[in-house]
Amino acid sequence: MFSTIRLLIIFIIIAAVAIGGWYVTGLRADLATSQENTKKMIEAVETQKQAIEQLQADQQKIKDINNELNTTIKLQNKDVETLRDKFTKSPTGEKRDFGKAAVAKPQSLERAINRGTVNAFRCIEIASGSPLTQAEKNATKPSEINRECPSLANPNYKPAASN
């Protein structure tokens, strides 16, 4: 009987060691899987950080382009208003009767309209993507600019402040 109990205890100890070894082996496999998952998660986080940084950079570019576009639109709207006023107001701001001017000075008015038409067509060309000429880029004096769309055709021209 004593030897049976001894055998039973030895068997229980061997079984406990075997079960413990099997459990530890399972834990090691789970730990290895967890470590691999952690590496993948760290890589995914890095990839997401890079994607977020790229998105933020793209957003900033879009904001900058939007601001530039809004500035261009404001300048072009100002040019449109100036163009609208050409037939109704003189350069000094007084009301103008275009019909009277046409009767009084038909040749000079014809030259002005022809020059304005050429300038307006050039504005359309530039707005459609035509590159600026060197003369248009370098224009800084009122006598050198395209008076129909100076903000578009003459980027270096800064008009004198008006009242």
N, CA, C and O of each residue as an XYZ file, in Angstrom:
652
protein
N       0.794     -1.172      0.000
C       0.000      0.000      0.000
C       0.861      1.270      0.000
O       0.559      2.236     -0.701
N       1.903      1.253      0.772
C       2.768      2.401      0.820
C       3.438      2.624     -0.539
O       3.618      3.770     -0.951
N       3.800      1.575     -1.224
C       4.407      1.717     -2.524
C       3.383      2.207     -3.553
O       3.757      2.912     -4.490
N       2.138      1.863     -3.409
C       1.096      2.329     -4.318
C       0.889      3.827     -4.132
O       0.727      4.567     -5.103
N       0.896      4.252     -2.920
C       0.716      5.684     -2.642
C       1.923      6.435     -3.209
O       1.784      7.500     -3.811
N       3.092      5.864     -3.007
C       4.295      6.475     -3.530
C       4.241      6.567     -5.045
O       4.590      7.606     -5.607
N       3.818      5.521     -5.711
C       3.684      5.541     -7.161
C       2.633      6.574     -7.599
O       2.808      7.290     -8.585
N       1.561      6.623     -6.848
C       0.497      7.583     -7.168
C       1.015      9.016     -7.019
O       0.704      9.862     -7.857
N       1.782      9.305     -5.996
C       2.336     10.635     -5.770
C       3.332     10.960     -6.892
O       3.324     12.068     -7.428
N       4.182     10.000     -7.242
C       5.136     10.224     -8.331
C       4.381     10.482     -9.638
O       4.750     11.362    -10.415
N       3.326      9.708     -9.868
C       2.522      9.911    -11.069
C       1.874     11.298    -11.077
O       1.842     11.963    -12.113
N       1.371     11.723     -9.954
C       0.737     13.044     -9.845
C       1.783     14.136    -10.092
O       1.504     15.126    -10.768
N       2.995     13.950     -9.536
C       4.054     14.938     -9.727
C       4.450     14.999    -11.202
O       4.600     16.084    -11.764
N       4.620     13.826    -11.829
C       4.980     13.791    -13.254
C       3.866     14.427    -14.093
O       4.138     15.179    -15.029
N       2.617     14.118    -13.749
C       1.483     14.704    -14.480
C       1.454     16.225    -14.291
O       1.208     16.963    -15.245
N       1.705     16.694    -13.064
C       1.710     18.132    -12.787
C       2.824     18.820    -13.577
O       2.613     19.898    -14.131
N       4.012     18.201    -13.631
C       5.125     18.778    -14.393
C       4.786     18.797    -15.881
O       5.053     19.781    -16.571
N       4.195     17.703    -16.375
C       3.824     17.648    -17.796
C       2.763     18.692    -18.115
O       2.877     19.398    -19.117
N       1.743     18.800    -17.286
C       0.683     19.805    -17.508
C       1.278     21.215    -17.405
O       0.940     22.087    -18.205
N       2.158     21.440    -16.427
C       2.811     22.738    -16.267
C       3.654     23.075    -17.485
O       3.629     24.207    -17.968
N       4.414     22.078    -17.991
C       5.219     22.296    -19.199
C       4.353     22.614    -20.400
O       4.667     23.508    -21.187
N       3.254     21.874    -20.538
C       2.324     22.137    -21.642
C       1.725     23.539    -21.520
O       1.589     24.239    -22.524
N       1.364     23.957    -20.299
C       0.783     25.277    -20.050
C       1.800     26.383    -20.372
O       1.459     27.382    -21.005
N       3.051     26.191    -19.930
C       4.104     27.177    -20.176
C       4.385     27.273    -21.678
O       4.594     28.369    -22.197
N       4.391     26.133    -22.380
C       4.598     26.146    -23.828
C       3.478     26.932    -24.512
O       3.735     27.692    -25.446
N       2.248     26.754    -24.056
C       1.113     27.519    -24.591
C       1.267     29.004    -24.323
O       0.981     29.841    -25.179
N       1.734     29.322    -23.094
C       1.946     30.730    -22.758
C       3.027     31.346    -23.641
O       2.902     32.489    -24.081
N       4.087     30.582    -23.896
C       5.157     31.088    -24.752
C       4.644     31.329    -26.176
O       4.995     32.330    -26.800
N       3.828     30.429    -26.682
C       3.254     30.605    -28.015
C       2.351     31.839    -28.043
O       2.384     32.623    -28.992
N       1.540     32.003    -26.988
C       0.671     33.190    -26.904
C       1.509     34.466    -26.813
O       1.169     35.483    -27.417
N       2.611     34.405    -26.051
C       3.493     35.569    -25.930
C       4.125     35.904    -27.276
O       4.196     37.077    -27.643
N       4.580     34.914    -28.008
C       5.171     35.152    -29.326
C       4.137     35.763    -30.269
O       4.450     36.689    -31.016
N       2.911     35.251    -30.238
C       1.836     35.800    -31.064
C       1.557     37.253    -30.666
O       1.385     38.118    -31.524
N       1.515     37.505    -29.368
C       1.273     38.869    -28.885
C       2.397     39.810    -29.306
O       2.147     40.958    -29.672
N       3.651     39.315    -29.253
C       4.771     40.152    -29.672
C       4.680     40.477    -31.163
O       4.935     41.612    -31.566
N       4.321     39.496    -31.979
C       4.147     39.738    -33.418
C       3.016     40.740    -33.668
O       3.144     41.643    -34.496
N       1.913     40.568    -32.945
C       0.787     41.492    -33.082
C       1.193     42.908    -32.667
O       0.781     43.888    -33.288
N       2.005     43.001    -31.609
C       2.466     44.307    -31.144
C       3.339     44.969    -32.214
O       3.201     46.163    -32.480
N       4.236     44.189    -32.826
C       5.071     44.732    -33.894
C       4.210     45.234    -35.049
O       4.445     46.316    -35.587
N       3.207     44.433    -35.424
C       2.322     44.838    -36.521
C       1.541     46.094    -36.150
O       1.336     46.973    -36.986
N       1.110     46.174    -34.905
C       0.360     47.359    -34.463
C       1.257     48.596    -34.469
O       0.820     49.679    -34.856
N       2.503     48.436    -34.045
C       3.436     49.567    -34.051
C       3.673     50.027    -35.484
O       3.701     51.228    -35.751
N       3.844     49.079    -36.411
C       4.017     49.430    -37.819
C       2.770     50.130    -38.360
O       2.870     51.100    -39.111
N       1.599     49.630    -37.973
C       0.348     50.246    -38.429
C       0.221     51.669    -37.884
O      -0.216     52.573    -38.596
N       0.601     51.863    -36.626
C       0.535     53.201    -36.029
C       1.487     54.147    -36.760
O       1.132     55.292    -37.037
N       2.689     53.676    -37.071
C       3.655     54.502    -37.806
C       3.124     54.858    -39.189
O       3.243     55.997    -39.640
N       2.541     53.876    -39.848
C       1.967     54.130    -41.173
C       0.837     55.156    -41.076
O       0.726     56.051    -41.915
N       0.006     55.018    -40.052
C      -1.095     55.971    -39.871
C      -0.571     57.360    -39.537
O      -1.122     58.360    -39.998
N       0.497     57.430    -38.733
C       1.087     58.736    -38.419
C       1.597     59.408    -39.688
O       1.399     60.607    -39.888
N       2.261     58.620    -40.549
C       2.757     59.174    -41.809
C       1.605     59.627    -42.694
O       1.679     60.671    -43.343
N       0.533     58.827    -42.715
C      -0.634     59.198    -43.524
C      -1.271     60.478    -42.986
O      -1.683     61.342    -43.759
N      -1.352     60.596    -41.670
C      -1.929     61.799    -41.057
C      -1.063     63.017    -41.367
O      -1.577     64.085    -41.697
N       0.260     62.849    -41.259
C       1.160     63.963    -41.570
C       1.015     64.386    -43.028
O       1.016     65.578    -43.338
N       0.889     63.406    -43.923
C       0.714     63.717    -45.350
C      -0.613     64.433    -45.576
O      -0.683     65.395    -46.342
N      -1.664     63.962    -44.907
C      -2.970     64.624    -45.035
C      -2.912     66.052    -44.520
O      -3.483     66.958    -45.128
N      -2.226     66.257    -43.402
C      -2.111     67.614    -42.862
C      -1.319     68.508    -43.809
O      -1.663     69.674    -44.001
N      -0.257     67.961    -44.401
C       0.517     68.745    -45.369
C      -0.342     69.069    -46.588
O      -0.303     70.186    -47.104
N      -1.119     68.085    -47.045
C      -2.011     68.319    -48.191
C      -3.069     69.362    -47.853
O      -3.393     70.218    -48.677
N      -3.607     69.288    -46.637
C      -4.601     70.282    -46.218
C      -4.001     71.681    -46.212
O      -4.643     72.638    -46.643
N      -2.766     71.800    -45.723
C      -2.117     73.108    -45.695
C      -1.897     73.627    -47.106
O      -2.083     74.815    -47.368
N      -1.497     72.734    -48.024
C      -1.326     73.145    -49.419
C      -2.649     73.626    -49.994
O      -2.701     74.636    -50.697
N      -3.720     72.893    -49.691
C      -5.042     73.280    -50.192
C      -5.442     74.640    -49.628
O      -5.987     75.474    -50.351
N      -5.175     74.870    -48.341
C      -5.492     76.169    -47.734
C      -4.695     77.285    -48.408
O      -5.234     78.347    -48.718
N      -3.399     77.029    -48.631
C      -2.560     78.053    -49.270
C      -3.048     78.353    -50.686
O      -3.138     79.514    -51.086
N      -3.360     77.305    -51.434
C      -3.860     77.495    -52.801
C      -5.201     78.220    -52.774
O      -5.456     79.091    -53.605
N      -6.055     77.860    -51.820
C      -7.351     78.516    -51.682
C      -7.177     80.002    -51.383
O      -7.856     80.842    -51.973
N      -6.261     80.325    -50.462
C      -6.012     81.727    -50.133
C      -5.491     82.492    -51.345
O      -5.902     83.623    -51.608
N      -4.582     81.858    -52.075
C      -4.045     82.494    -53.288
C      -5.145     82.701    -54.319
O      -5.221     83.747    -54.963
N      -5.990     81.697    -54.466
C      -7.095     81.792    -55.417
C      -8.082     82.884    -55.002
O      -8.557     83.646    -55.845
N      -8.389     82.960    -53.705
C      -9.301     84.004    -53.222
C      -8.724     85.397    -53.463
O      -9.448     86.323    -53.828
N      -7.419     85.536    -53.258
C      -6.774     86.822    -53.520
C      -6.875     87.173    -54.997
O      -7.182     88.310    -55.354
N      -6.615     86.191    -55.849
C      -6.711     86.416    -57.292
C      -8.133     86.795    -57.689
O      -8.335     87.700    -58.499
N      -9.108     86.108    -57.124
C     -10.520     86.405    -57.438
C     -10.874     87.824    -57.014
O     -11.552     88.540    -57.751
N     -10.419     88.236    -55.830
C     -10.700     89.598    -55.364
C     -10.088     90.630    -56.313
O     -10.725     91.623    -56.666
N      -8.845     90.378    -56.716
C      -8.192     91.319    -57.646
C      -8.914     91.346    -58.988
O      -9.078     92.413    -59.579
N      -9.342     90.195    -59.472
C     -10.044     90.154    -60.750
C     -11.424     90.808    -60.644
O     -11.873     91.460    -61.586
N     -12.089     90.642    -59.520
C     -13.378     91.323    -59.325
C     -13.190     92.836    -59.318
O     -14.023     93.579    -59.837
N     -12.086     93.279    -58.723
C     -11.782     94.715    -58.730
C     -11.554     95.183    -60.164
O     -12.023     96.251    -60.557
N     -10.825     94.372    -60.950
C     -10.604     94.720    -62.360
C     -11.920     94.769    -63.134
O     -12.106     95.639    -63.985
N     -12.832     93.843    -62.844
C     -14.131     93.822    -63.520
C     -14.907     95.090    -63.182
O     -15.514     95.700    -64.063
N     -14.892     95.486    -61.926
C     -15.594     96.716    -61.532
C     -14.983     97.931    -62.230
O     -15.703     98.819    -62.688
N     -13.674     97.965    -62.307
C     -12.997     99.065    -62.999
C     -13.399     99.079    -64.469
O     -13.648    100.141    -65.039
N     -13.462     97.912    -65.076
C     -13.851     97.802    -66.481
C     -15.297     98.264    -66.687
O     -15.605     98.926    -67.678
N     -16.169     97.918    -65.760
C     -17.574     98.348    -65.866
C     -17.696     99.872    -65.806
O     -18.537    100.476    -66.473
N     -16.828    100.475    -64.981
C     -16.893    101.926    -64.802
C     -16.264    102.701    -65.956
O     -16.453    103.914    -66.040
N     -15.536    102.055    -66.834
C     -14.837    102.757    -67.916
C     -15.790    103.543    -68.813
O     -15.427    104.609    -69.311
N     -16.989    103.038    -69.024
C     -17.936    103.710    -69.920
C     -18.806    104.737    -69.205
O     -19.421    105.579    -69.860
N     -18.871    104.686    -67.887
C     -19.772    105.584    -67.175
C     -19.054    106.620    -66.330
O     -19.665    107.610    -65.928
N     -17.763    106.416    -66.049
C     -17.016    107.359    -65.218
C     -15.699    107.702    -65.891
O     -15.078    106.868    -66.550
N     -15.288    108.951    -65.707
C     -13.982    109.369    -66.215
C     -12.916    108.909    -65.216
O     -13.252    108.493    -64.107
N     -11.634    108.979    -65.596
C     -10.575    108.572    -64.660
C     -10.589    109.364    -63.349
O     -10.093    108.888    -62.328
N     -11.158    110.571    -63.380
C     -11.231    111.379    -62.156
C     -12.443    111.019    -61.318
O     -12.592    111.530    -60.208
N     -13.316    110.149    -61.818
C     -14.483    109.714    -61.062
C     -15.766    110.440    -61.414
O     -16.823    110.142    -60.857
N     -15.687    111.382    -62.325
C     -16.883    112.126    -62.731
C     -17.705    111.280    -63.694
O     -17.171    110.391    -64.357
N     -19.023    111.560    -63.773
C     -19.887    110.829    -64.698
C     -19.486    111.160    -66.125
O     -19.099    112.286    -66.438
N     -19.586    110.167    -66.970
C     -19.174    110.326    -68.359
C     -20.362    109.975    -69.258
O     -21.069    108.993    -69.030
N     -20.559    110.800    -70.278
C     -21.566    110.497    -71.292
C     -20.815    109.960    -72.497
O     -20.189    110.718    -73.238
N     -20.881    108.661    -72.687
C     -20.121    107.997    -73.740
C     -20.560    108.473    -75.129
O     -19.738    108.617    -76.034
N     -21.847    108.710    -75.281
C     -22.354    109.192    -76.574
C     -21.772    110.542    -76.944
O     -21.374    110.744    -78.091
N     -21.714    111.477    -75.992
C     -21.141    112.795    -76.252
C     -19.673    112.676    -76.622
O     -19.202    113.340    -77.545
N     -18.955    111.831    -75.902
C     -17.527    111.650    -76.181
C     -17.329    111.074    -77.581
O     -16.382    111.446    -78.275
N     -18.212    110.169    -78.000
C     -18.100    109.559    -79.329
C     -18.332    110.596    -80.418
O     -17.685    110.556    -81.464
N     -19.241    111.513    -80.182
C     -19.513    112.555    -81.166
C     -18.374    113.569    -81.192
O     -17.972    114.022    -82.264
N     -17.854    113.929    -80.024
C     -16.825    114.960    -79.937
C     -15.467    114.484    -80.465
O     -14.789    115.231    -81.171
N     -15.069    113.275    -80.140
C     -13.733    112.787    -80.521
C     -13.834    111.344    -81.019
O     -13.410    110.419    -80.326
N     -14.389    111.149    -82.209
C     -14.588    109.764    -82.662
C     -13.287    108.996    -82.906
O     -13.222    107.805    -82.599
N     -12.245    109.646    -83.453
C     -10.999    108.919    -83.740
C     -10.292    108.485    -82.456
O      -9.850    107.341    -82.344
N     -10.187    109.385    -81.500
C      -9.487    109.023    -80.264
C     -10.277    107.964    -79.496
O      -9.690    107.081    -78.871
N     -11.595    108.051    -79.542
C     -12.421    107.041    -78.875
C     -12.286    105.693    -79.580
O     -12.263    104.649    -78.928
N     -12.198    105.715    -80.896
C     -12.007    104.466    -81.648
C     -10.670    103.819    -81.283
O     -10.603    102.605    -81.092
N      -9.600    104.626    -81.185
C      -8.291    104.078    -80.791
C      -8.361    103.489    -79.380
O      -7.817    102.415    -79.121
N      -9.027    104.191    -78.482
C      -9.132    103.711    -77.101
C      -9.909    102.389    -77.037
O      -9.537    101.477    -76.299
N     -10.984    102.299    -77.813
C     -11.781    101.061    -77.822
C     -10.989     99.923    -78.452
O     -11.016     98.797    -77.955
N     -10.290    100.207    -79.534
C      -9.475     99.165    -80.169
C      -8.368     98.674    -79.230
O      -8.134     97.471    -79.118
N      -7.691     99.605    -78.561
C      -6.638     99.226    -77.617
C      -7.246     98.427    -76.459
O      -6.677     97.424    -76.029
N      -8.384     98.868    -75.964
C      -9.066     98.155    -74.874
C      -9.497     96.761    -75.298
O      -9.427     95.819    -74.509
N      -9.946     96.624    -76.551
C     -10.351     95.309    -77.060
C      -9.159     94.365    -77.133
O      -9.253     93.203    -76.738
N      -8.033     94.871    -77.643
C      -6.812     94.050    -77.715
C      -6.400     93.626    -76.296
O      -6.066     92.465    -76.060
N      -6.429     94.573    -75.367
C      -6.069     94.258    -73.975
C      -7.033     93.241    -73.369
O      -6.608     92.324    -72.667
N      -8.324     93.398    -73.638
C      -9.324     92.468    -73.095
C      -9.121     91.065    -73.660
O      -9.246     90.074    -72.940
N      -8.804     90.985    -74.968
C      -8.533     89.659    -75.549
C      -7.298     89.030    -74.907
O      -7.263     87.821    -74.679
N      -6.288     89.846    -74.615
C      -5.087     89.316    -73.956
C      -5.432     88.825    -72.549
O      -4.891     87.818    -72.091
N      -6.321     89.528    -71.873
C      -6.768     89.089    -70.538
C      -7.413     87.711    -70.625
O      -7.167     86.847    -69.783
N      -8.232     87.516    -71.639
C      -8.895     86.220    -71.828
C      -7.852     85.138    -72.112
O      -7.953     84.026    -71.593
N      -6.858     85.459    -72.929
C      -5.798     84.491    -73.221
C      -5.061     84.086    -71.950
O      -4.810     82.903    -71.721
N      -4.718     85.067    -71.129
C      -3.981     84.787    -69.894
C      -4.850     83.958    -68.946
O      -4.377     82.996    -68.340
N      -6.121     84.337    -68.824
C      -7.031     83.593    -67.952
C      -7.229     82.166    -68.433
O      -7.548     81.276    -67.644
N      -7.038     81.947    -69.734
C      -7.188     80.602    -70.303
C      -5.907     79.783    -70.221
O      -5.882     78.627    -70.643
N      -4.844     80.372    -69.683
C      -3.624     79.602    -69.481
C      -2.421     80.048    -70.276
O      -1.352     79.451    -70.152
N      -2.557     81.075    -71.087
C      -1.415     81.559    -71.864
C      -0.370     82.145    -70.906
O      -0.730     82.876    -69.984
N       0.908     81.839    -71.107
C       1.937     82.382    -70.201
C       2.126     83.881    -70.415
O       1.886     84.405    -71.503
N       2.556     84.550    -69.365
C       2.824     85.983    -69.444
C       4.095     86.217    -70.250
O       5.035     85.424    -70.198
N       4.108     87.310    -70.990
C       5.325     87.688    -71.715
C       6.268     88.364    -70.727
O       5.863     88.754    -69.632
N       7.524     88.496    -71.125
C       8.503     89.147    -70.255
C       8.101     90.607    -70.013
O       8.271     91.121    -68.908
N       7.574     91.270    -71.035
C       7.150     92.670    -70.894
C       6.006     92.784    -69.884
O       5.961     93.734    -69.103
N       5.075     91.811    -69.897
C       3.963     91.834    -68.943
C       4.471     91.590    -67.523
O       4.000     92.219    -66.575
N       5.424     90.685    -67.380
C       5.975     90.407    -66.050
C       6.732     91.607    -65.497
O       6.673     91.884    -64.299
N       7.440     92.317    -66.364
C       8.300     93.419    -65.925
C       7.584     94.763    -65.842
O       8.183     95.738    -65.389
N       6.335     94.848    -66.260
C       5.619     96.126    -66.271
C       5.414     96.632    -64.846
O       4.850     95.943    -63.998
N       5.890     97.861    -64.605
C       5.727     98.463    -63.278
C       5.146     99.874    -63.357
O       4.743    100.437    -62.339
N       5.102    100.443    -64.556
C       4.590    101.809    -64.736
C       3.194    101.745    -65.347
O       2.881    100.804    -66.077
N       2.355    102.733    -65.058
C       1.009    102.740    -65.640
C       1.012    102.716    -67.166
O       0.078    102.186    -67.767
N       2.026    103.271    -67.800
C       2.069    103.290    -69.267
C       2.429    101.919    -69.850
O       2.251    101.697    -71.047
N       2.932    101.002    -69.022
C       3.357     99.686    -69.501
C       2.334     98.577    -69.263
O       2.464     97.484    -69.813
N       1.335     98.850    -68.460
C       0.436     97.772    -68.025
C      -0.734     97.559    -68.971
O      -1.045     98.404    -69.810
N      -1.368     96.419    -68.814
C      -2.640     96.130    -69.479
C      -3.714     96.713    -68.562
O      -3.942     96.199    -67.466
N      -4.360     97.760    -68.996
C      -5.296     98.479    -68.128
C      -6.611     97.738    -67.914
O      -7.387     98.102    -67.030
N      -6.864     96.725    -68.696
C      -8.131     95.997    -68.565
C      -8.067     94.959    -67.439
O      -9.081     94.676    -66.801
N      -6.885     94.394    -67.194
C      -6.744     93.393    -66.122
C      -5.326     93.433    -65.557
O      -4.579     92.468    -65.716
N      -4.943     94.521    -64.906
C      -3.562     94.633    -64.431
C      -3.174     93.574    -63.400
O      -2.023     93.137    -63.373
N      -4.105     93.161    -62.559
C      -3.742     92.165    -61.541
C      -3.444     90.815    -62.157
O      -2.678     90.030    -61.598
N      -4.040     90.538    -63.301
C      -3.827     89.263    -63.982
C      -2.634     89.333    -64.929
O      -1.813     88.417    -64.969
N      -2.539     90.417    -65.687
C      -1.528     90.519    -66.740
C      -0.201     91.091    -66.253
O       0.832     90.857    -66.882
N      -0.206     91.830    -65.156
C       0.995     92.508    -64.700
C       1.190     92.293    -63.197
O       0.869     93.175    -62.401
N       1.713     91.129    -62.805
C       1.813     90.796    -61.380
C       2.763     91.708    -60.595
O       2.612     91.825    -59.379
N       3.716     92.343    -61.233
C       4.666     93.195    -60.524
C       4.214     94.652    -60.439
O       4.893     95.480    -59.834
N       3.077     94.960    -61.039
C       2.581     96.337    -61.020
C       1.840     96.585    -59.710
O       0.910     95.856    -59.363
N       2.259     97.616    -58.992
C       1.587     98.020    -57.757
C       1.052     99.426    -57.980
O       1.821    100.386    -58.034
N      -0.285     99.551    -58.111
C      -0.835    100.882    -58.366
C      -0.625    101.808    -57.172
O      -0.576    101.372    -56.022
N      -0.501    103.095    -57.481
C      -0.383    104.097    -56.404
C      -1.680    104.101    -55.619
O      -2.756    103.915    -56.187
N      -1.582    104.312    -54.323
C      -2.769    104.319    -53.472
C      -3.671    105.460    -53.890
O      -3.237    106.603    -54.036
N      -4.967    105.117    -54.084
C      -5.932    106.157    -54.491
C      -6.841    106.467    -53.326
O      -7.020    105.646    -52.426
N      -7.418    107.661    -53.348
C      -8.298    108.099    -52.249
C      -9.640    107.480    -52.325
O     -10.491    107.746    -51.476
